[in-house]
Amino acid sequence: MSSIAATGRRRVLADAISRPAAPARAFAVDAGLVVIGAALVAVLAQVQIPMWPVPITGQTLGVIVVGAALGSRRGAAALTTYLLAGLAGLPVFAGFVGTIAAVAMPSFGFILGFIPAAFVAGWFAERAWDRRPVLAFLGFAAASVVPFLVGVPYLAMILNGFLGMHLGAAQILALGVTPFIVGGFVKAAIAAAAIPLAWRGVHALDARKNG
């Protein structure tokens, strides 16, 4: 019995595309998928609209797609890899930034929040919400909220605690939430269109092979 069947979850896109035959190969495939997922987020992070204190970037789209395609555990592992790569000095964060000093950036909390966000997107995908656009949008919109749960308090800590700006809750929300609401829904909609479309391609290939 496969581990997927044992846990009761359905396969995600990565399971459908890669079918390793042996445990050793399965580990190698999973590791490769994690690295590829981290690289995809790094590329999309460079697509950005500069704003202060937090730029609007393609990172969240990458987080959702990677989480949904890889599943909860591999998705979270990919974003953890992304985080560690940036802290190690690789220029993977928005604006080709990569340094341990990124922890002092007001936007760093959002990067921390990407890890549970990828897990949430993967969790919904493991329950087949990623097969239908409407369900996919609802699940991915929920995943898009997760980085704010970490990022906004972190933003307030940096701006008020370390920079001494003494901003109120309304001002923090205006800086860290309001400008990104529309973009968040747009990214969730893009992912909700792309992932089910990818599933259609997988099903078409399977039908061709079996036909």
Phi, psi and omega per residue, in radians:
M1 nan 2.356 -3.119
S2 -1.300 2.813 3.120
S3 -1.157 -0.513 3.111
I4 -1.131 -0.805 3.140
A5 -1.154 -0.632 -3.100
A6 -1.152 -0.593 -3.113
T7 -1.557 -0.167 3.113
G8 1.423 0.061 3.137
R9 -1.603 2.728 3.112
R10 -1.556 2.783 3.139
R11 -1.208 2.636 3.054
V12 -1.814 -3.127 -3.070
L13 -0.976 -0.732 -3.125
A14 -1.077 -0.620 3.109
D15 -1.207 -0.594 -3.111
A16 -1.301 -0.572 -3.080
I17 -1.481 -0.712 -3.114
S18 -1.919 2.153 -3.110
R19 -2.157 1.331 -3.122
P20 -1.109 2.548 -3.066
A21 -1.640 -0.396 -3.060
A22 -2.319 2.662 -3.133
P23 -0.973 -0.696 -3.134
A24 -1.092 -0.741 3.119
R25 -1.214 -0.615 3.126
A26 -1.048 -0.744 3.120
F27 -1.102 -0.749 -3.136
A28 -1.111 -0.710 3.129
V29 -1.147 -0.778 3.123
D30 -1.050 -0.756 3.135
A31 -1.094 -0.729 3.114
G32 -1.117 -0.709 3.122
L33 -1.124 -0.675 3.108
V34 -1.082 -0.782 3.137
V35 -1.140 -0.753 3.121
I36 -1.091 -0.722 3.105
G37 -1.071 -0.759 3.108
A38 -1.097 -0.696 -3.140
A39 -1.151 -0.672 3.120
L40 -1.096 -0.770 3.104
V41 -1.099 -0.681 3.130
A42 -1.080 -0.689 3.126
V43 -1.184 -0.828 -3.109
L44 -1.187 -0.405 3.106
A45 -1.113 -0.407 -3.108
Q46 -1.470 -0.134 3.021
V47 -1.544 1.837 -3.009
Q48 -2.577 2.709 2.983
I49 -1.923 1.944 -3.059
P50 -1.083 2.235 3.025
M51 -2.544 2.816 3.076
W52 -2.095 2.413 0.100
P53 -1.598 -0.088 -3.097
V54 -2.224 2.104 3.120
P55 -1.304 2.665 2.990
I56 -1.488 2.122 -3.074
T57 -2.275 3.050 3.064
G58 -1.496 0.108 -3.085
Q59 -1.028 -0.807 -3.070
T60 -1.082 -0.677 3.061
L61 -1.042 -0.784 3.109
G62 -1.079 -0.718 3.136
V63 -1.055 -0.814 -3.117
I64 -1.129 -0.822 -3.109
V65 -1.106 -0.789 -3.132
V66 -1.129 -0.796 3.121
G67 -1.048 -0.796 -3.122
A68 -1.173 -0.715 -3.077
A69 -1.280 -0.616 -3.062
L70 -1.673 -0.373 -3.043
G71 1.674 2.963 -2.978
S72 -1.065 -0.890 -3.038
R73 -1.246 -0.837 3.129
R74 -1.180 -0.605 3.092
G75 -1.100 -0.815 3.097
A76 -1.106 -0.656 3.108
A77 -1.134 -0.670 3.119
A78 -1.107 -0.727 -3.133
L79 -1.306 -0.505 3.015
T80 -1.151 -0.720 3.082
T81 -1.071 -0.751 3.096
Y82 -1.030 -0.814 3.133
L83 -1.064 -0.846 -3.102
L84 -1.160 -0.622 3.108
A85 -1.094 -0.747 3.124
G86 -1.149 -0.746 3.130
L87 -1.169 -0.453 3.119
A88 -1.379 -0.147 3.082
G89 1.986 -0.093 3.097
L90 -1.272 2.408 -3.039
P91 -1.387 1.182 -3.045
V92 -1.829 -0.306 3.126
F93 -1.342 2.952 -3.122
A94 -0.948 2.417 -3.117
G95 1.321 0.382 -3.133
F96 0.993 0.672 3.099
V97 -1.606 2.463 3.066
G98 -2.784 1.819 -3.090
T99 -2.940 2.656 3.078
I100 -1.106 -0.414 3.129
A101 -1.188 -0.158 3.118
A102 -1.062 -0.378 3.141
V103 -1.116 -0.324 3.123
A104 -1.585 -0.046 3.124
M105 -1.340 2.444 3.110
P106 -1.011 -0.477 -3.079
S107 -1.525 -0.045 -3.028
F108 -1.126 -0.546 3.131
G109 -1.061 -0.571 3.102
F110 -1.170 -0.649 3.099
I111 -1.110 -0.714 3.057
L112 -1.063 -0.694 -3.125
G113 -1.215 -0.286 3.117
F114 -1.120 -0.512 -3.094
I115 -1.141 -0.967 3.075
P116 -1.156 -0.476 3.111
A117 -1.123 -0.754 3.098
A118 -1.106 -0.674 3.107
F119 -1.073 -0.774 -3.123
V120 -1.126 -0.776 3.104
A121 -1.045 -0.730 3.105
G122 -1.167 -0.640 3.123
W123 -1.059 -0.770 3.099
F124 -1.158 -0.689 3.132
A125 -1.123 -0.629 3.123
E126 -1.193 -0.216 3.075
R127 -1.902 0.330 3.016
A128 1.180 0.329 3.053
W129 -1.222 -0.307 -3.097
D130 -1.464 0.031 -3.119
R131 -1.500 -0.456 -3.103
R132 -2.085 2.313 -3.043
P133 -0.940 -0.731 -3.080
V134 -1.172 -0.863 3.105
L135 -1.105 -0.690 3.125
A136 -1.062 -0.753 3.138
F137 -1.083 -0.754 -3.142
L138 -1.102 -0.782 3.128
G139 -1.154 -0.741 -3.116
F140 -1.259 -0.575 3.051
A141 -1.118 -0.704 3.088
A142 -1.092 -0.739 3.116
A143 -1.124 -0.575 -3.132
S144 -1.183 -0.409 3.137
V145 -1.310 -0.514 -3.000
V146 -0.992 -0.789 3.141
P147 -1.019 -0.516 3.127
F148 -1.210 -0.523 -3.131
L149 -1.150 -0.469 3.077
V150 -1.722 -0.734 -3.009
G151 -1.195 -0.676 -3.091
V152 -1.187 -0.834 3.062
P153 -1.055 -0.647 3.126
Y154 -1.154 -0.722 3.092
L155 -1.012 -0.805 3.133
A156 -1.111 -0.679 3.139
M157 -1.096 -0.751 -3.117
I158 -1.225 -0.852 -3.059
L159 -1.190 -0.749 -3.089
N160 -1.576 -0.783 -3.055
G161 -1.309 -0.673 -3.056
F162 -1.822 -0.587 3.138
L163 -1.699 -0.123 3.061
G164 1.097 0.666 -3.065
M165 -1.501 -0.324 3.079
H166 0.959 0.872 3.131
L167 -1.518 2.507 3.095
G168 -1.417 3.022 -3.105
A169 -1.044 -0.724 -3.136
A170 -1.109 -0.674 3.125
Q171 -1.212 -0.676 3.096
I172 -1.103 -0.769 3.122
L173 -1.124 -0.641 3.113
A174 -1.138 -0.546 3.132
L175 -1.484 -0.703 -2.966
G176 -1.842 -0.118 -3.097
V177 -2.217 -1.022 -2.998
T178 -0.894 -0.797 -3.091
P179 -1.159 -0.229 -2.993
F180 -1.938 0.036 -3.090
I181 -1.134 -0.910 -3.112
V182 -1.101 -0.797 3.140
G183 -1.061 -0.645 3.121
G184 -1.108 -0.753 3.110
F185 -1.163 -0.656 3.124
V186 -1.119 -0.773 3.130
K187 -1.127 -0.704 3.097
A188 -1.103 -0.667 3.133
A189 -1.179 -0.695 3.114
I190 -1.084 -0.817 3.116
A191 -1.111 -0.655 -3.120
A192 -1.229 -0.333 3.035
A193 -1.553 -0.687 -3.034
A194 -1.275 -0.779 -3.058
I195 -1.166 -0.845 3.068
P196 -1.060 -0.593 3.091
L197 -1.126 -0.696 3.082
A198 -1.104 -0.671 3.089
W199 -1.093 -0.677 3.093
R200 -1.066 -0.690 3.093
G201 -1.113 -0.716 3.115
V202 -1.098 -0.795 3.140
H203 -1.118 -0.648 3.126
A204 -1.145 -0.734 3.105
L205 -1.131 -0.710 3.113
D206 -1.103 -0.742 3.138
A207 -1.117 -0.657 3.133
R208 -1.173 -0.709 3.131
K209 -1.151 -0.707 -3.090
N210 -1.419 -0.291 -3.137
G211 -1.511 nan nan
